[in-house]
Amino acid sequence: MWLNRLPKKLDEKLEKVCLGKRPNGEIILGWGILVIEGIHKRRISRLAAAMAALAMVISLAYSAGKKDVSSGFATGALVVACWTVFITALYFEFQGS
């Protein structure tokens, strides 16, 4: 998303462009673009709660349909385990970059 919005160099280098002075006399160079990257913790926690609820619904539905409690909750545990592996892989991917 940000690659299309980043400014492109037209004339001088960004280091040489003076945009003005601060009240203390310090020269302002370049543009003030702040890009914050990282994991959206609130979104991840909401998705984790939704996945836990989905796993519970799957477990209950499978248990009721097959009349076998252990295989129903094993299926739900598999859903939660897959979600945990996916989120852990994403977390370490973002930490490495």
C-alpha positions as CSV (number, residue, x, y, z in Angstrom):
1,M,0.0,0.0,0.0
2,W,2.7,2.5,0.9
3,L,4.9,1.9,-2.2
4,N,2.4,3.7,-4.3
5,R,2.2,6.6,-1.9
6,L,5.8,7.3,-1.3
7,P,7.2,10.4,-3.0
8,K,9.5,10.0,-6.0
9,K,12.7,12.0,-6.5
10,L,12.4,14.6,-9.2
11,D,15.3,17.1,-8.8
12,E,17.7,17.4,-5.9
13,K,18.5,14.8,-3.3
14,L,16.3,14.8,-0.3
15,E,19.2,15.7,1.9
16,K,19.6,19.0,0.2
17,V,15.9,20.1,0.3
18,C,15.3,22.7,3.0
19,L,11.6,22.9,4.0
20,G,12.1,25.7,6.6
21,K,13.3,26.2,10.1
22,R,12.0,25.2,13.5
23,P,11.4,27.8,16.2
24,N,14.8,27.0,17.7
25,G,16.5,27.7,14.4
26,E,17.1,24.1,13.4
27,I,16.8,23.5,9.6
28,I,14.1,21.0,8.5
29,L,15.4,18.7,5.8
30,G,13.2,16.3,3.7
31,W,9.7,15.2,4.3
32,G,8.1,14.1,7.5
33,I,6.8,10.7,6.6
34,L,6.3,8.2,9.4
35,V,5.5,4.6,8.4
36,I,4.7,2.4,11.4
37,E,4.9,-1.3,10.6
38,G,4.2,-4.2,12.8
39,I,1.5,-6.5,14.0
40,H,-1.9,-5.2,14.8
41,K,-2.3,-6.7,18.3
42,R,-5.9,-5.8,18.7
43,R,-6.8,-7.4,15.3
44,I,-4.8,-10.5,16.1
45,S,-6.5,-10.9,19.5
46,R,-9.9,-10.5,18.0
47,L,-9.1,-13.1,15.3
48,A,-7.8,-15.5,18.0
49,A,-11.1,-15.1,19.9
50,A,-13.1,-15.7,16.7
51,M,-11.0,-18.8,15.9
52,A,-11.5,-20.2,19.4
53,A,-15.3,-19.6,19.0
54,L,-15.2,-21.2,15.6
55,A,-13.3,-24.2,16.9
56,M,-15.9,-24.6,19.7
57,V,-18.8,-24.5,17.2
58,I,-17.0,-27.0,14.9
59,S,-16.3,-29.3,17.9
60,L,-19.9,-29.2,19.1
61,A,-21.4,-29.6,15.7
62,Y,-19.1,-32.6,14.8
63,S,-19.7,-34.2,18.2
64,A,-23.5,-33.8,17.9
65,G,-23.5,-35.0,14.3
66,K,-21.3,-38.1,14.8
67,K,-22.3,-38.7,18.5
68,D,-18.6,-38.9,19.3
69,V,-17.3,-36.3,21.7
70,S,-13.6,-37.2,21.5
71,S,-13.3,-36.9,17.8
72,G,-15.3,-33.7,17.7
73,F,-13.1,-31.9,20.2
74,A,-10.0,-33.4,18.5
75,T,-11.2,-31.6,15.3
76,G,-11.6,-28.4,17.2
77,A,-8.1,-28.8,18.8
78,L,-6.7,-29.2,15.3
79,V,-8.3,-25.9,14.2
80,V,-6.8,-24.1,17.2
81,A,-3.4,-25.7,16.6
82,C,-3.3,-24.7,13.0
83,W,-4.2,-21.1,13.9
84,T,-1.5,-21.1,16.6
85,V,1.1,-22.3,14.1
86,F,0.0,-19.7,11.5
87,I,0.1,-16.8,14.0
88,T,3.5,-17.9,15.4
89,A,5.0,-18.1,11.9
90,L,3.7,-14.6,11.1
91,Y,5.0,-13.2,14.4
92,F,8.5,-14.5,13.8
93,E,8.4,-13.3,10.2
94,F,7.6,-9.7,11.3
95,Q,10.3,-9.9,14.1
96,G,12.9,-11.0,11.6
97,S,12.3,-8.1,9.2
